[in-house]
Amino acid sequence: MGSADTVAELVRRQWGDQRVGLRCQELTLSHHQIAAGAAARAALLVDLLPPGAEPHLGVLLDNTPEFPLWLSAAALAGAAVAGINPTRRGAELACDILHTDCRVLVTERAHLPLLDGLELPGIRVLVTDTHAYQSLLTPYEGAKPGEATVPGARVGPGTRMLLYFTSGSTGAPKAAICSQGRLAAAGASLVDHFGVRPDDVHYICMPMFHGNAVIADWAPALAGGAGIALRRRFSASRFLDDVRAYGATYFTYVGRAVQYLLATPERPDDRDHGLRLGFGTEAGAVDAARFEARFGVRLVEGYGSSEGGAAIQRTAGTPPGAIGRPAPGDDLAVVDPETGRERARAVLDAQGRLLNGSEAIGELVNRGPNPFEGYWRNDAAEADRRRGGWYWTGDLFFRDTEGFLHFAGRTDDRLRVDSENLAAAVIENILARWPDAAAVAVYAVPDPVAGDQVMATVALRDGVTFSPDGFGQFLSAQADLGTKMAPRYVRVVERMPVTATNKVHRVALRREGFRCEDAVWWAAPEAGAYRRLTAEDVAALTAEYAAHGRAHLLGAG
């Protein structure tokens, strides 16, 4: 179909195309209807934005048809979409909306309770599944693409398109900027890499507030003229039924999605579908092989810094467990974050296990030009990301003797749980409300398959005994505890370990993890409640790490 410089141009190309462009449950829209719906919403948005305001809108939706329609509308209008995460709560949720200067917030009735009690001054809230919304939109239904743009805006490659949060860091929120040009180029690149065809159907089951679904699923479908199919929220049990019903050929995944699919009961018709490719991160080599053996679908593991500053591509000969080699044009290196010196090449045994982690693991940096476009109103975070003229990914890697890069975890105090980045300090502040706690520290321990799990160390008040039921009841009562924040492991200590400067000794806590001498309670996946971690549990967990090639991460604090 040829390349395009902007997302707006890709949306305009849909005008007049009567092929099926979107399906979601019983709803079917043609490409033309998508372009027409986007034009109507763009015209409405232009009228709703106050004069002189930043042309930003927040989208607090599940994967409903309104989400891609508003993405397309923003592109036509020259506005930017901030994807708002519905698993956030309270002040953190309000901060995301306010930080990105949203003057319009698009949501649905299911998420209205999240907004109760929040101070959102000057923000117009549109509730898509209401008669009021339809009445508001009706006068604009005759609009055509390109007729309505933000006053003074010239839509071009540099026009802001996305503001998406890359982590819940302890300082000001970090909303990465993605321009129309970068998003269009990312879509075109994946079209070429995976041979996306106009008769393909991209199944979008990962949340669209996340960069994975928009950049790696929606954008290549738009660039390649393919259709999309939506699942409101990921469902492992409905995955194959959806794939068959929609004729899906491609999907993206993050984190544990693949593991959840493998956990479903095997069926004789597991290979009876048209799916040919899955693209994502953190499935792990073991589960990727299991997935292909069971479903007949190749999974391509990739790595791309959410901000666009570094990318790794899987190439021919990439060994199991490795991500691949640097993308063309990227000068990637694994360095000591303190000195900037390149780390030693990794030594692997016959099973691919890392033997010299202390010398080989370092932070991945891009020393060459890169498309990182900065953070919205966070100069300090942007300067830290670009320090010394390099792009620092914040991710740990090691490089083998053949030059292949292997992911090894996250730096600092961030946690990545089930593909969602969390901040330890936010969880600590919530746990600190527990009346029995004298001190709390939260940190990441590696997940046996991918990413991290949340671990908390708690020093109890004098005379208090840890009650697993009481702790669980406390967590359930915290309205701002996000769905990914509850600790998997709770270590109970008499006194919190501290450094010489009286700071919590997080390095020691991470290094010991759940394999320590103190009592550890855990929320076993099958239990649904906290119980004491036993020696047998530790042995079984250690074996699980080894089976997924992640045993070297234990004790690597």
C-alpha positions as CSV (number, residue, x, y, z in Angstrom):
1,M,0.0,0.0,0.0
2,G,3.0,2.3,0.2
3,S,4.4,4.1,3.2
4,A,2.8,7.1,4.9
5,D,4.4,9.9,6.8
6,T,1.6,10.3,9.3
7,V,-1.1,8.2,11.0
8,A,-3.7,10.7,9.7
9,E,-2.8,9.8,6.1
10,L,-3.3,6.1,7.0
11,V,-6.7,6.9,8.5
12,R,-7.7,8.9,5.4
13,R,-6.8,6.0,3.1
14,Q,-9.6,4.0,4.7
15,W,-12.2,6.4,3.2
16,G,-14.2,4.5,0.6
17,D,-12.8,1.1,1.5
18,Q,-15.9,-1.1,2.1
19,R,-13.9,-4.2,3.3
20,V,-14.4,-5.3,6.9
21,G,-12.1,-3.2,9.1
22,L,-13.1,-3.8,12.6
23,R,-15.1,-6.5,14.5
24,C,-16.0,-6.7,18.1
25,Q,-18.6,-9.2,19.3
26,E,-21.7,-8.5,17.1
27,L,-20.4,-5.2,15.7
28,T,-18.8,-5.0,12.3
29,L,-17.4,-1.8,10.8
30,S,-15.9,-1.3,7.3
31,H,-12.7,0.6,6.9
32,H,-14.8,3.4,5.4
33,Q,-17.0,3.5,8.5
34,I,-13.9,3.7,10.7
35,A,-12.7,6.7,8.8
36,A,-16.1,8.3,8.9
37,G,-16.5,7.7,12.7
38,A,-13.0,9.1,13.3
39,A,-13.8,12.2,11.3
40,A,-17.0,12.8,13.3
41,R,-15.1,12.4,16.6
42,A,-12.3,14.6,15.4
43,A,-14.8,17.4,14.6
44,L,-16.4,16.9,18.1
45,L,-13.0,17.0,19.8
46,V,-12.0,20.3,18.0
47,D,-15.2,21.9,19.3
48,L,-14.7,20.6,22.8
49,L,-11.1,21.6,23.3
50,P,-10.9,25.1,25.0
51,P,-9.0,27.7,23.0
52,G,-5.2,27.6,23.7
53,A,-5.4,24.2,25.6
54,E,-3.0,21.4,24.8
55,P,-4.7,19.2,22.3
56,H,-4.7,16.2,24.5
57,L,-7.4,13.7,25.4
58,G,-7.4,10.9,27.9
59,V,-8.9,7.5,26.9
60,L,-10.0,5.4,29.9
61,L,-11.6,2.5,28.1
62,D,-11.3,-1.2,27.7
63,N,-10.7,-2.5,24.2
64,T,-14.0,-1.3,22.8
65,P,-14.4,0.0,19.2
66,E,-14.4,3.5,20.7
67,F,-10.7,3.2,21.5
68,P,-9.3,2.8,17.9
69,L,-12.0,5.3,16.7
70,W,-10.6,7.9,19.1
71,L,-7.0,7.1,18.2
72,S,-7.9,7.7,14.6
73,A,-9.9,10.8,15.5
74,A,-6.9,12.3,17.3
75,A,-4.6,11.6,14.4
76,L,-7.0,13.5,12.0
77,A,-7.4,16.4,14.4
78,G,-3.7,16.8,15.3
79,A,-4.3,15.8,18.9
80,A,-2.6,13.3,21.2
81,V,-4.1,10.4,23.1
82,A,-3.1,9.6,26.7
83,G,-3.9,6.0,27.4
84,I,-5.2,5.9,31.0
85,N,-4.7,2.6,32.9
86,P,-7.9,1.4,34.6
87,T,-6.0,-0.6,37.1
88,R,-4.7,2.6,38.7
89,R,-6.6,4.0,41.6
90,G,-7.3,7.2,43.5
91,A,-4.7,10.0,43.5
92,E,-2.4,8.0,41.2
93,L,-5.2,7.8,38.5
94,A,-6.0,11.5,38.9
95,C,-2.3,12.3,38.6
96,D,-2.0,10.4,35.3
97,I,-5.0,12.4,33.8
98,L,-3.9,15.8,35.1
99,H,-0.2,15.3,34.3
100,T,-0.9,14.8,30.6
101,D,-3.0,18.0,30.4
102,C,-6.1,16.2,29.2
103,R,-9.1,18.5,28.6
104,V,-11.3,15.7,27.4
105,L,-11.6,12.3,29.0
106,V,-13.3,9.5,27.1
107,T,-14.6,6.7,29.3
108,E,-17.4,4.2,29.7
109,R,-20.0,3.5,32.4
110,A,-18.0,0.5,33.8
111,H,-15.1,2.8,34.7
112,L,-17.1,5.7,36.2
113,P,-16.7,4.4,39.8
114,L,-12.9,4.9,39.3
115,L,-13.5,8.6,39.0
116,D,-15.7,9.0,42.1
117,G,-14.2,11.5,44.4
118,L,-11.4,12.6,42.1
119,E,-10.6,16.3,41.5
120,L,-10.4,16.8,37.8
121,P,-10.9,20.5,37.2
122,G,-11.7,21.7,33.7
123,I,-11.9,18.2,32.2
124,R,-14.9,17.3,30.0
125,V,-15.9,13.6,30.6
126,L,-17.5,11.7,27.7
127,V,-19.2,8.4,28.6
128,T,-19.4,6.5,25.3
129,D,-22.1,3.9,26.2
130,T,-24.8,6.5,26.9
131,H,-27.6,8.3,25.0
132,A,-26.0,11.6,25.9
133,Y,-22.8,10.7,24.1
134,Q,-24.7,9.6,21.0
135,S,-26.7,12.8,21.0
136,L,-23.5,14.8,21.3
137,L,-21.9,12.9,18.4
138,T,-24.9,12.9,16.0
139,P,-24.5,16.4,14.6
140,Y,-21.0,15.6,13.5
141,E,-21.7,12.4,11.6
142,G,-21.4,14.0,8.2
143,A,-17.8,15.1,8.7
144,K,-15.1,13.9,6.4
145,P,-11.4,13.2,7.2
146,G,-9.3,16.3,7.2
147,E,-12.1,18.7,7.7
148,A,-11.5,19.4,11.4
149,T,-8.1,20.0,12.9
150,V,-7.0,21.8,16.1
151,P,-6.8,25.5,15.4
152,G,-3.3,26.4,14.4
153,A,-2.2,22.8,14.1
154,R,-0.6,21.4,10.9
155,V,-0.7,17.7,11.0
156,G,2.7,16.3,10.1
157,P,5.2,13.6,11.1
158,G,6.2,15.6,14.2
159,T,2.7,16.0,15.5
160,R,2.2,14.5,18.9
161,M,0.1,11.3,18.7
162,L,0.5,9.3,21.9
163,L,1.4,10.1,25.5
164,Y,1.8,6.7,27.1
165,F,3.0,5.9,30.6
166,T,6.0,3.6,30.7
167,S,6.3,3.1,34.4
168,G,4.8,4.2,37.7
169,S,8.1,5.7,38.9
170,T,8.6,7.2,42.3
171,G,8.9,10.8,41.0
172,A,6.7,12.7,38.6
173,P,4.8,10.5,36.1
174,K,6.7,9.5,32.9
175,A,4.5,9.8,29.8
176,A,6.5,9.1,26.7
177,I,5.8,11.1,23.6
178,C,5.2,9.3,20.3
179,S,4.7,11.4,17.2
180,Q,2.5,10.5,14.2
181,G,5.7,10.0,12.1
182,R,7.2,7.5,14.6
183,L,4.0,5.5,15.0
184,A,3.4,5.4,11.2
185,A,7.0,4.3,10.7
186,A,6.7,1.6,13.4
187,G,3.6,0.2,11.7
188,A,5.3,0.2,8.3
189,S,8.4,-1.6,9.7
190,L,6.3,-4.4,11.2
191,V,4.3,-4.7,7.9
192,D,7.6,-5.3,6.1
193,H,9.1,-7.5,8.9
194,F,6.1,-9.8,9.2
195,G,4.6,-9.5,5.7
196,V,1.3,-8.1,6.8
197,R,-1.4,-8.4,4.1
198,P,-4.6,-6.5,3.5
199,D,-6.6,-9.7,4.2
200,D,-5.0,-10.3,7.6
201,V,-6.9,-9.8,10.8
202,H,-5.0,-8.5,13.8
203,Y,-6.5,-9.7,17.1
204,I,-6.1,-7.0,19.8
205,C,-6.5,-8.7,23.1
206,M,-3.8,-6.8,25.0
207,P,-5.0,-3.5,26.6
208,M,-4.9,-0.5,24.3
209,F,-3.8,1.9,27.0
210,H,-0.4,0.0,26.7
211,G,2.1,0.7,23.9
212,N,2.2,-2.9,22.9
213,A,-1.3,-3.1,21.5
214,V,-1.2,0.3,19.8
215,I,2.3,0.2,18.4
216,A,2.7,-3.5,17.6
217,D,-0.8,-4.5,16.7
218,W,-3.1,-1.6,15.7
219,A,-0.4,0.5,13.9
220,P,0.8,-2.4,11.5
221,A,-2.8,-3.3,10.8
222,L,-3.5,0.3,9.8
223,A,-0.3,0.6,7.8
224,G,-1.0,-2.7,6.0
225,G,-4.7,-2.2,5.4
226,A,-5.5,-5.2,7.5
227,G,-8.6,-5.5,9.7
228,I,-8.7,-5.6,13.5
229,A,-10.7,-7.7,16.0
230,L,-11.1,-6.6,19.6
231,R,-11.4,-8.4,22.9
232,R,-12.6,-6.1,25.7
233,R,-10.1,-7.7,28.1
234,F,-7.7,-10.6,27.6
235,S,-9.4,-14.0,28.2
236,A,-7.3,-17.2,27.9
237,S,-10.5,-19.3,27.8
238,R,-12.0,-17.3,24.9
239,F,-8.8,-16.8,22.9
240,L,-9.2,-19.6,20.4
241,D,-12.9,-19.1,20.0
242,D,-12.2,-15.4,19.1
243,V,-9.4,-16.3,16.8
244,R,-11.7,-18.7,14.8
245,A,-14.7,-16.4,14.9
246,Y,-12.8,-13.4,13.6
247,G,-10.4,-15.2,11.3
248,A,-7.5,-13.7,13.1
249,T,-4.0,-14.3,11.7
250,Y,-1.8,-12.2,14.1
251,F,-1.8,-11.2,17.7
252,T,0.5,-9.5,20.2
253,Y,1.2,-10.5,23.8
254,V,3.1,-9.3,26.8
255,G,4.2,-11.1,29.9
256,R,2.1,-14.0,31.2
257,A,-0.5,-14.0,28.5
258,V,1.2,-17.0,26.8
259,Q,1.5,-18.9,30.1
260,Y,-2.3,-18.3,30.7
261,L,-3.0,-19.7,27.3
262,L,-0.9,-22.8,27.9
263,A,-2.7,-23.3,31.2
264,T,-6.0,-23.8,29.4
265,P,-7.2,-27.5,28.9
266,E,-5.8,-29.0,25.8
267,R,-8.4,-29.7,23.0
268,P,-8.2,-31.8,19.9
269,D,-8.9,-28.7,17.8
270,D,-6.1,-26.6,19.3
271,R,-4.5,-26.2,15.8
272,D,-7.8,-25.6,14.0
273,H,-7.4,-21.9,13.3
274,G,-5.8,-19.5,10.9
275,L,-3.4,-17.8,13.3
276,R,0.1,-17.8,12.0
277,L,2.1,-15.5,14.2
278,G,2.3,-14.0,17.7
279,F,4.7,-11.1,18.5
280,G,5.5,-9.9,21.9
281,T,7.8,-9.9,24.9
282,E,8.6,-12.0,28.0
283,A,7.0,-15.3,27.0
284,G,10.3,-17.0,27.5
285,A,11.9,-19.6,25.2
286,V,10.4,-22.6,27.0
287,D,6.9,-21.4,26.8
288,A,7.3,-20.1,23.2
289,A,8.4,-23.6,22.2
290,R,5.4,-25.2,24.1
291,F,3.1,-22.7,22.4
292,E,4.3,-23.6,18.9
293,A,4.2,-27.3,19.6
294,R,0.6,-27.2,20.9
295,F,-1.0,-24.5,18.7
296,G,1.2,-24.6,15.7
297,V,1.8,-20.8,16.0
298,R,5.3,-19.3,15.9
299,L,6.0,-16.7,18.6
300,V,8.5,-14.0,17.8
301,E,10.1,-12.5,20.9
302,G,11.2,-8.9,20.5
303,Y,12.5,-6.1,22.6
304,G,11.8,-2.4,22.0
305,S,12.2,0.3,24.6
306,S,8.7,1.8,25.1
307,E,10.2,5.2,24.5
308,G,11.7,4.1,21.1
309,G,15.3,4.5,22.2
310,A,16.5,1.0,21.5
311,A,15.3,-2.1,19.7
312,I,16.4,-5.7,19.3
313,Q,15.4,-7.9,16.4
314,R,15.3,-11.7,16.3
315,T,17.4,-12.9,13.5
316,A,18.3,-16.3,12.0
317,G,20.4,-18.3,14.4
318,T,19.1,-16.6,17.6
319,P,19.7,-19.2,20.3
320,P,16.9,-20.1,22.8
321,G,16.6,-17.6,25.6
322,A,18.1,-14.8,23.6
323,I,16.2,-11.8,22.2
324,G,18.3,-11.2,19.1
325,R,20.7,-8.6,17.8
326,P,20.5,-4.8,17.7
327,A,18.1,-3.4,15.1
328,P,19.8,-1.7,12.2
329,G,21.2,1.7,13.1
330,D,21.2,1.0,16.8
331,D,24.6,1.0,18.6
332,L,23.6,-1.1,21.6
333,A,26.0,-2.0,24.4
334,V,25.7,-3.6,27.8
335,V,27.6,-1.4,30.3
336,D,28.2,-1.0,33.9
337,P,25.8,1.8,34.9
338,E,28.3,3.3,37.3
339,T,31.3,3.5,35.0
340,G,29.8,3.3,31.5
341,R,32.3,0.6,30.7
342,E,31.2,-2.3,28.6
343,R,30.6,-5.5,30.5
344,A,32.3,-8.8,29.8
345,R,30.7,-11.2,27.3
346,A,28.5,-13.9,28.9
347,V,29.8,-17.4,29.6
348,L,27.0,-19.9,29.2
349,D,27.0,-23.6,30.0
350,A,25.7,-26.4,27.7
351,Q,22.1,-25.7,28.9
352,G,22.4,-22.0,28.2
353,R,22.7,-21.0,31.9
354,L,24.7,-17.9,32.7
355,L,27.9,-18.7,34.6
356,N,29.4,-15.2,35.1
357,G,26.4,-13.0,35.8
358,S,28.3,-10.6,38.1
359,E,30.7,-9.7,35.2
360,A,28.3,-9.9,32.3
361,I,25.0,-8.3,33.4
362,G,24.7,-4.6,32.9
363,E,22.4,-1.9,31.6
364,L,21.5,-1.8,27.9
365,V,22.3,1.5,26.3
366,N,22.1,2.9,22.8
367,R,25.2,4.9,22.0
368,G,23.9,6.0,18.5
369,P,21.1,8.2,17.2
370,N,17.7,7.0,18.3
371,P,14.1,8.1,17.9
372,F,13.4,8.8,21.6
373,E,11.1,11.9,21.6
374,G,11.2,12.7,25.3
375,Y,8.8,12.7,28.2
376,W,5.8,15.0,28.7
377,R,6.7,17.6,31.3
378,N,9.4,15.6,33.0
379,D,12.8,17.2,32.2
380,A,14.6,15.4,35.0
381,A,13.6,11.9,33.8
382,E,14.3,12.8,30.2
383,A,17.8,14.1,31.1
384,D,18.5,10.9,33.1
385,R,17.4,8.8,30.1
386,R,19.8,10.8,27.8
387,R,22.7,11.2,30.2
388,G,26.2,11.3,28.7
389,G,24.7,11.5,25.2
390,W,23.5,7.9,25.3
391,Y,20.0,6.4,25.7
392,W,19.8,4.4,28.9
393,T,17.1,1.8,28.7
394,G,16.8,1.1,32.4
395,D,16.9,-2.7,31.5
396,L,19.5,-5.2,32.4
397,F,21.0,-7.5,29.7
398,F,24.0,-9.6,29.0
399,R,25.6,-10.4,25.6
400,D,26.9,-13.7,24.6
401,T,30.1,-14.4,22.7
402,E,28.1,-14.5,19.4
403,G,26.7,-11.0,20.0
404,F,23.2,-12.1,20.9
405,L,21.5,-10.1,23.6
406,H,19.7,-11.7,26.6
407,F,17.2,-9.9,28.8
408,A,18.2,-10.1,32.5
409,G,15.8,-7.9,34.5
410,R,15.1,-4.3,35.5
411,T,17.2,-1.7,37.1
412,D,16.4,0.5,40.2
413,D,13.3,-0.1,42.2
414,R,10.8,-0.6,39.4
415,L,8.8,-3.8,39.2
416,R,7.3,-5.3,36.1
417,V,4.4,-7.5,37.1
418,D,2.4,-9.3,34.5
419,S,3.7,-6.8,31.9
420,E,2.8,-3.7,34.0
421,N,5.4,-1.4,35.5
422,L,4.8,-0.5,39.1
423,A,6.6,1.7,41.7
424,A,7.8,0.2,44.9
425,A,7.3,3.5,46.8
426,V,3.6,3.6,45.8
427,I,3.0,0.1,47.2
428,E,5.0,0.9,50.3
429,N,2.9,3.9,51.1
430,I,-0.2,1.8,51.0
431,L,1.2,-1.0,53.1
432,A,2.5,1.5,55.6
433,R,-1.1,2.1,56.6
434,W,-1.3,-1.4,58.1
435,P,-1.5,-0.8,61.9
436,D,0.7,-3.9,62.7
437,A,3.6,-2.6,60.6
438,A,6.5,-0.6,62.1
439,A,8.4,-0.5,58.8
440,V,7.8,-1.8,55.2
441,A,10.0,-2.3,52.2
442,V,8.8,-3.3,48.8
443,Y,11.0,-4.6,46.0
444,A,11.0,-6.9,43.0
445,V,11.9,-10.6,42.9
446,P,12.1,-12.3,39.6
447,D,9.1,-14.2,38.3
448,P,9.8,-17.8,37.4
449,V,8.7,-17.2,33.8
450,A,8.9,-13.5,33.0
451,G,9.1,-10.1,34.6
452,D,8.9,-9.7,38.4
453,Q,6.8,-10.5,41.4
454,V,6.1,-8.1,44.3
455,M,7.8,-8.9,47.6
456,A,7.4,-7.0,50.9
457,T,9.5,-7.1,54.0
458,V,7.6,-6.1,57.1
459,A,9.0,-5.3,60.5
460,L,6.1,-5.7,63.0
461,R,5.3,-3.5,66.0
462,D,6.4,-4.8,69.4
463,G,4.2,-7.6,70.7
464,V,2.4,-8.2,67.4
465,T,2.3,-11.5,65.6
466,F,1.8,-11.7,61.8
467,S,-1.7,-12.7,60.9
468,P,-2.0,-13.8,57.2
469,D,-5.8,-13.5,57.3
470,G,-5.6,-10.1,58.9
471,F,-3.0,-8.9,56.3
472,G,-5.2,-10.2,53.5
473,Q,-8.2,-8.4,54.8
474,F,-6.2,-5.2,55.1
475,L,-5.1,-5.4,51.5
476,S,-8.7,-6.0,50.3
477,A,-9.8,-2.9,52.1
478,Q,-7.3,-0.6,50.4
479,A,-9.2,1.1,47.5
480,D,-6.1,2.4,45.9
481,L,-4.2,-0.9,45.8
482,G,-4.1,-1.6,42.1
483,T,-4.8,-5.1,40.8
484,K,-1.1,-6.0,40.3
485,M,0.2,-4.5,43.6
486,A,-0.5,-7.1,46.3
487,P,2.7,-8.8,47.4
488,R,3.2,-12.3,46.3
489,Y,5.7,-12.8,49.2
490,V,5.8,-11.2,52.6
491,R,8.9,-11.6,54.7
492,V,8.5,-10.9,58.4
493,V,11.6,-9.5,60.3
494,E,12.3,-8.2,63.8
495,R,14.2,-5.3,62.5
496,M,14.5,-3.8,59.0
497,P,18.0,-4.1,57.6
498,V,19.5,-0.7,56.9
499,T,22.7,0.7,55.4
500,A,25.3,2.9,57.1
501,T,23.2,5.9,56.2
502,N,20.0,4.4,57.7
503,K,18.4,3.6,54.4
504,V,16.7,0.3,53.8
505,H,19.2,-2.2,52.5
506,R,17.2,-3.1,49.4
507,V,20.1,-4.7,47.6
508,A,20.4,-7.3,50.4
509,L,16.7,-7.9,50.5
510,R,16.5,-8.4,46.7
511,R,19.5,-10.7,46.8
512,E,18.0,-13.0,49.5
513,G,14.5,-12.9,48.0
514,F,12.2,-15.5,49.4
515,R,15.2,-17.8,50.2
516,C,16.0,-16.4,53.6
517,E,16.1,-17.4,57.2
518,D,13.2,-15.3,58.3
519,A,9.6,-16.4,58.0
520,V,8.1,-15.8,54.6
521,W,4.4,-16.0,53.7
522,W,3.2,-16.3,50.2
523,A,0.1,-16.1,48.1
524,A,0.5,-19.3,46.2
525,P,-1.2,-19.1,42.8
526,E,-3.5,-22.0,43.7
527,A,-4.2,-20.9,47.2
528,G,-5.8,-17.5,47.0
529,A,-4.6,-16.6,50.5
530,Y,-1.3,-16.2,52.3
531,R,0.3,-19.3,53.8
532,R,3.8,-20.1,55.2
533,L,6.4,-20.8,52.6
534,T,8.0,-24.2,53.3
535,A,11.3,-25.8,52.3
536,E,9.3,-27.9,49.8
537,D,7.8,-24.8,48.3
538,V,11.2,-23.2,47.9
539,A,12.6,-26.4,46.2
540,A,9.6,-26.5,43.8
541,L,10.0,-22.8,43.0
542,T,13.7,-23.1,42.4
543,A,13.1,-26.0,40.0
544,E,10.5,-23.9,38.1
545,Y,13.1,-21.1,37.7
546,A,15.6,-23.6,36.4
547,A,13.0,-25.1,33.9
548,H,12.5,-21.6,32.4
549,G,16.2,-20.7,32.3
550,R,15.9,-18.0,35.0
551,A,17.7,-19.7,37.9
552,H,20.6,-17.2,37.5
553,L,18.2,-14.4,38.5
554,L,17.8,-15.8,42.0
555,G,20.1,-14.1,44.4
556,A,21.2,-11.5,41.7
557,G,20.3,-8.5,43.8
